Amino acid sequence: MILILALLKPLGHDIAFIVAFVYQLYVPLWLGYTVRLQPDALKADLIRVAWISVVTFSGYAFAYYWFQHFWAAHQGYQVYFHPVFSWSLLWGFVVNLAIIAFPEEVFYRGYLQSRLLSPSPQGGEGFRVRFVILFVSFLFALGHFVGEYDPVRLLPFFPGLVFSWLVYRSGSIAGATLYHALCNSFSEWLASSYHWSH
């Protein structure tokens, strides 16, 4: 997957994105992976996503605020926070959920993580579980980096750990997919709400 992105990126971002979307979604299905949403685990997933969102988004918003003000002051600018609310944000969430979060969760957490952890981990395999979660999150971040060759694009490693943990806890990709889309949408909302001026 990462090699495909590296080879296609010079041909165009849209081509690489389309191939990644198709690969991440259909190759696991072709290899026999069945998407597990497990309705009986949905309530627990939603509760986990709610409290994890409150904790992580608060921390991320504070760090983003500090970084924006620090970097703007260093460049001689002032920063204004003007929250943006529009229907395009809601549409962006839907797009993130269906076209970005779902295929990535199918591939990285649903297929890859479940394959590396099968048979189901039992007592005494804590190290193996942690290693697989770290490894899958590293590949997830590397896929983002190869897409743009920007070191900042390695940061998805950290939310990737949470996505992996959510899937490991419930056996379902539903919570991770929702949280993934919320993370993307929240970061886009913050980016559009901060404005620099002299």
N, C-alpha and C positions, 0 to 999 in steps of 0.2 A: 504494500500500500504506500509506504513512505517513498520507496524507490519510484513507483509510478508517478507520484506527485513531483518528485525531483526531476524526472524526465519530461513531464508535460508542462511544468510551470513556465519554461521559456516560450512555449507555444501560445500561452495566453492563460490568464487567470480563470476565465469562464470555462475553458476546456478542462483545465485541471479540476475545477470545482465539480463539474458535471460528472467526470469520470470517478472522482472520489465519492460522490453521492451514490452513483450506481454500484461501485465496488463495495462500499461499506454496507449497503442495504441488501444487495442481491447475492454477493458471493457467500456470506454466511448462510443465507437461505438455501442456496444451491448445494452447500456442503452439509445440509441437513439440520441446521440450527432452527429451532422453533422459537419464535418470539414469545417470551413469558411475561405476561402482565399481571397474572394472578390476582383476580378481583378480591379474593379473601384477604390479601395483604395490602389492598389499596388504602384503607383507612389508616393503618399504621404508617404507610409510606407518606401520606398527606400530612400527618402529624409531624413526622420527622422533617419533612421538607419545610413545614411552617417554622419550626423552632430553629432549624439550621439556617434558614433564610434570614430570620431576625438577627441572629448572632453574626453570621458572616457578612451580611449586607451592611450592618452597622459598622463593623470593623473596616470593611472595604471603603465605605463612604468617608469615614474619618481619614483613612490613609490617602484616599484620592484628594480630599480637601487639602490636606497638608501638602501633598506633592504639587498640586496645582498652584498653591500660594507660594511655595518655596521656589518652584521653577519659574513662575511668572515674575517674582521679585528679582530673581537672578538675571532675568532678561530685561528688566526695567518696565514691566507691565503690572497692571492691577487686574485682579480676577473678580468677576461678578458671577454670582450663582443666581440664575433665573430659570426655575424649573419649567421644563417644557412638557406640556400635556396635549396630546393630539391623537386622532384616530390612527395615524401612521405608526404610533408606538404600539398600539394594540395589534395592528396588522403585522408589525415587525415581530411581535411575540409569537403570533401564529406561524409565521414563516420560520422563525427560529425553532419552534417546536417540531414542525413537520419536516423541514428540509435540512436542518443542521443537527439539532439535538437528537432526534429519533434515529437517523442513520448512524451517527457516531456512537450512540449508546448500544445500538444493535451490534455494531462491529467490535468496539473496544471492550465494553463491559458484558454485553449479552453473549457474544460468541467467544472472543479471545479469552476474557477472564474466566468464563465458565469452563472452557476447554482446558485451561492451565490448572484449574482447581479441581477438575474431575479426576477420580471419583470424589464425591462430596467430602470435604475435610471433616475429620473427626478429632477427638481429643489428642493433644500433643502436636498438632500441625499448625500452631499459631505462627511460627516463623515462616512456614511455606506460604500461608495466607498473606502475611505482611509483604513478603518478597514479591508475590504475584501482583498485589495491589500497587506496589512501588513500580514494578516493571511495566505494567499496563499503563499507569499514569505517565511514566517516562515516554513510552511510545506515543501516547496521546499528545503530549507536549511536543515531541519531535515532529509529529505530523503537522502541527500548527506552524512550527518553525520552518519546515521545508516549504510550506505554502507561501512564506513571505521572506525568509532569510533575515528575520529581525529578532535579535535576542529577547526582546520583550515578549515575543510569541512563545517563549518557553514557559511563561507564567501559568498557562492552563494546567501545568503539572499539579498545582495546588488544588484547584477545584476538582481536578480529575481524581484526586485522592478521596474526596467526599463522594463523587459519583460512584466510585468503586465500592466504597463502604456501604452506600445505600443499597446497591445491588447485592452485595454480600449479605447484608442484614435481612433482606426480604426475599431474595431469590427472584426478584422482578425488576425489570428496567423502567417501570412506570415512574417511580419516585425520582430516579436519577435523570430521566428524560425531562420531567417537569422542572426539576431544580436546575438542570443544564440550560434550559430555555430561559428560565428566570434570571440566571447569572448573566447570560448574553444580553438580555433585554435591559437588565439593570445597569450594566456597564455602558451600554449604548445610550441609555437615558442620562446617566451622569455626564458622559462625554458631550452630549448635546445641550446640557444645562449650564455648563461652565463657559464663560466668555472672557476673553482677554481684551484689554484696551489700555492705551497710554493714560 
